[in-house]
Amino acid sequence: MPHDPLTAEQREIRDLVRTLARERIAPRAAEIDRSAEFPWDVVELFREHGIFSTLADEEHGGIGASALMTLVSVEEISKVCATSGLILAVQELGALAFKLAGADEQKRAYLPRLASGEALAAYALTEPGSGSDAAAMRSEARRDGDEYVLDGAKRFITNAGVAQVYIVFAQTDLGAGHDGISAFVVESSAPGLEVGRSEPKMGIKGSRTGEVFFNRCRVPASNRLGEEGGGFRLAMRILDRSRPGIAAQALGLAQGATDFALEYARSRETMGEPIVKHQLVAGMLADMETRCEAARGLLYRCGQMIDAGVEGPELTKLSAITKLFCTDTAMAVTTDAVQVLGGYGYMQEYPVERMMRDAKVTQIYEGTNQIQRLVIAREMLRESRALGGPGR
Ligand SMILES: Cc1cc2nc3c(=O)[nH]c(=O)nc-3n(C[C@H](O)[C@H](O)[C@H](O)COP(=O)(O)OP(=O)(O)OC[C@H]3O[C@@H](n4cnc5c(N)ncnc54)[C@H](O)[C@@H]3O)c2cc1C
């Protein structure tokens, strides 16, 4: 039996998700990509099998919030379909807003809906003029008695048009920079919330990515999440915990592509023997597997750290390292998988070209990998200053 960092109970959950992914989602993956339609049947499968239930504690309708188990599930699902893996990762993004900043009443109202999958979540931070520079957002929320009035436009929002619960960031004090941003929960039914067109994309085609407009959209003041002016800090605290979700999606893609390439290399023959016997191909497969194992080590450590309640710079740094390494791994490994399959790798008949297209976005969203490098270097500098020189 190979050593496994998961407990017997955790392995049981992983194996359930793995079986579901292989038997029910894998046969749908190519069609989801081809049709570019949001896979409601996968959401239904997740609901039926309690896949969202690791997002919340029992008192809020889950089986016990576990970052590690959510990451493991995203990884398993993304091995066969990254669009489907993203559904769980984004649901975690939404749930985190409540877990980190929700008042008791907000947690009671929203977490059970997210942990059952009754409602899907969306996280609306990016705008046409502000992606990496999130603090430059222009959307506004003006206080008007017992309500806030939201005006603005959000772009590239995953689950736009399929989510019922939007976590929205807007300026409540335009002159105050980072400290002028606040977070709100806005239901899809709120008057003044409109969803624009769905963007055609390179990959994760079944995932909806679109614009969300707020035109004098009124929400009760009680829909504010956390303190007024605390929205930017909340957004960053959420990202520290959600970036590993994208890392898990990326690792799933990388491992799925490696597994497929290995099977192909065992059966494809050239010059009288299976290509896996050619050392250049075997070396490529070995590098792919090594990168996946290293990525998994980082990812699981990150999940365990979140579950242990580690906060602040230590988590910020490891989360950025994990996102950077796992997503760069996904891009490199899926590209190599296409190479292992030769001309067949370039054809839509095989899943590795889809995996390569799907991998690209993991280097871009939830903070591009340039931004992750900036975050890591900033934290290294902070540590070095605190130690007063080389100290490790
Ligand atoms: C499919 C998809 C789904 C998405 N889903 C969501 C979502 O659900 N919610 C949400 O809020 N957003 C979402 N996004 C937005 C995503 O997070 C942003 O696209 C991303 O953060 C980059 O922002 P940008 O596109 O404005 O690029 P820019 O910020 O304009 O960056 C352009 C280039 O410049 C580089 N760059 C920028 N600033 C610096 C710097 N200081 N130093 C070095 N390099 C820099 C970037 O790395 C990048 O290469 C999604 C995007 C995509 C593609």
PDBQT file of the ligand as one rigid body, heavy atoms in Angstrom, charges set to zero:
ROOT
HETATM    1  C1  LIG A 401     -12.155  32.604 -17.455  1.00  0.00    +0.000 C 
HETATM    2  C2  LIG A 401     -11.980  33.668 -16.411  1.00  0.00    +0.000 A 
HETATM    3  C3  LIG A 401     -12.765  33.641 -15.279  1.00  0.00    +0.000 A 
HETATM    4  C4  LIG A 401     -12.626  34.641 -14.307  1.00  0.00    +0.000 A 
HETATM    5  N1  LIG A 401     -13.439  34.617 -13.198  1.00  0.00    +0.000 NA
HETATM    6  C5  LIG A 401     -13.412  35.680 -12.326  1.00  0.00    +0.000 A 
HETATM    7  C6  LIG A 401     -14.346  35.742 -11.242  1.00  0.00    +0.000 A 
HETATM    8  O1  LIG A 401     -15.146  34.832 -11.018  1.00  0.00    +0.000 OA
HETATM    9  N2  LIG A 401     -14.333  36.838 -10.447  1.00  0.00    +0.000 N 
HETATM   10  C7  LIG A 401     -13.458  37.876 -10.647  1.00  0.00    +0.000 A 
HETATM   11  O2  LIG A 401     -13.517  38.847  -9.901  1.00  0.00    +0.000 OA
HETATM   12  N3  LIG A 401     -12.559  37.828 -11.662  1.00  0.00    +0.000 NA
HETATM   13  C8  LIG A 401     -12.517  36.758 -12.507  1.00  0.00    +0.000 A 
HETATM   14  N4  LIG A 401     -11.626  36.716 -13.560  1.00  0.00    +0.000 N 
HETATM   15  C9  LIG A 401     -10.718  37.833 -13.757  1.00  0.00    +0.000 C 
HETATM   16  C10 LIG A 401      -9.264  37.521 -13.473  1.00  0.00    +0.000 C 
HETATM   17  O3  LIG A 401      -9.047  37.358 -12.097  1.00  0.00    +0.000 OA
HETATM   18  C11 LIG A 401      -8.426  38.642 -14.098  1.00  0.00    +0.000 C 
HETATM   19  O4  LIG A 401      -8.539  38.513 -15.501  1.00  0.00    +0.000 OA
HETATM   20  C12 LIG A 401      -6.988  38.595 -13.667  1.00  0.00    +0.000 C 
HETATM   21  O5  LIG A 401      -6.851  38.915 -12.307  1.00  0.00    +0.000 OA
HETATM   22  C13 LIG A 401      -6.103  39.545 -14.494  1.00  0.00    +0.000 C 
HETATM   23  O6  LIG A 401      -6.671  40.803 -14.598  1.00  0.00    +0.000 OA
HETATM   24  P1  LIG A 401      -6.788  41.505 -16.053  1.00  0.00    +0.000 P 
HETATM   25  O7  LIG A 401      -7.430  40.520 -16.954  1.00  0.00    +0.000 OA
HETATM   26  O8  LIG A 401      -7.431  42.818 -15.875  1.00  0.00    +0.000 OA
HETATM   27  O9  LIG A 401      -5.289  41.682 -16.526  1.00  0.00    +0.000 OA
HETATM   28  P2  LIG A 401      -4.326  42.920 -16.160  1.00  0.00    +0.000 P 
HETATM   29  O10 LIG A 401      -4.394  43.210 -14.719  1.00  0.00    +0.000 OA
HETATM   30  O11 LIG A 401      -4.626  44.019 -17.116  1.00  0.00    +0.000 OA
HETATM   31  O12 LIG A 401      -2.905  42.288 -16.508  1.00  0.00    +0.000 OA
HETATM   32  C14 LIG A 401      -2.410  42.189 -17.844  1.00  0.00    +0.000 C 
HETATM   33  C15 LIG A 401      -0.995  41.592 -17.785  1.00  0.00    +0.000 C 
HETATM   34  O13 LIG A 401      -0.137  42.457 -17.011  1.00  0.00    +0.000 OA
HETATM   35  C16 LIG A 401       0.429  41.742 -15.927  1.00  0.00    +0.000 C 
HETATM   36  N5  LIG A 401       0.507  42.651 -14.776  1.00  0.00    +0.000 N 
HETATM   37  C17 LIG A 401      -0.461  43.470 -14.299  1.00  0.00    +0.000 A 
HETATM   38  N6  LIG A 401      -0.011  44.164 -13.243  1.00  0.00    +0.000 NA
HETATM   39  C18 LIG A 401       1.265  43.765 -13.032  1.00  0.00    +0.000 A 
HETATM   40  C19 LIG A 401       2.280  44.099 -12.086  1.00  0.00    +0.000 A 
HETATM   41  N7  LIG A 401       2.047  44.980 -11.102  1.00  0.00    +0.000 N 
HETATM   42  N8  LIG A 401       3.494  43.503 -12.194  1.00  0.00    +0.000 NA
HETATM   43  C20 LIG A 401       3.739  42.585 -13.167  1.00  0.00    +0.000 A 
HETATM   44  N9  LIG A 401       2.829  42.224 -14.084  1.00  0.00    +0.000 NA
HETATM   45  C21 LIG A 401       1.605  42.803 -14.010  1.00  0.00    +0.000 A 
HETATM   46  C22 LIG A 401      -0.519  40.589 -15.652  1.00  0.00    +0.000 C 
HETATM   47  O14 LIG A 401       0.142  39.515 -15.001  1.00  0.00    +0.000 OA
HETATM   48  C23 LIG A 401      -0.948  40.233 -17.069  1.00  0.00    +0.000 C 
HETATM   49  O15 LIG A 401       0.028  39.416 -17.673  1.00  0.00    +0.000 OA
HETATM   50  C24 LIG A 401     -11.700  35.700 -14.505  1.00  0.00    +0.000 A 
HETATM   51  C25 LIG A 401     -10.899  35.702 -15.653  1.00  0.00    +0.000 A 
HETATM   52  C26 LIG A 401     -11.024  34.704 -16.589  1.00  0.00    +0.000 A 
HETATM   53  C27 LIG A 401     -10.147  34.756 -17.821  1.00  0.00    +0.000 C 
ENDROOT
TORSDOF 0
